[in-house]
Amino acid sequence: MENHEVSGEIVKLLKIQRHDFVNHLQVIHALLQLGRTEKALIYIEELAKDSRLISDTLKVHEEQCANAQKA
């Protein structure tokens, strides 16, 4: 995989991650506006447990590239 392809993939992954992050913020914002503080806290706690949120996007991409080169 060439550098420009890798850069494009990283940008794509970061855009997806940003989109998901904004969606989570919108959910939390709506819950707080509705006075559902406890529900917002539970939502945040569940997000903190989500391994996809915690995992390093770039590390996942590097692993995918390494696997593609082996194939």
Secondary structure, 3 states (H helix, E strand, C coil): CCHHHHHHHHHHHHHHHHHHHHHHHHHHHHHHHCCCHHHHHHHHHHHHHCHHHHCCHHHHHHHHHHHHHHC
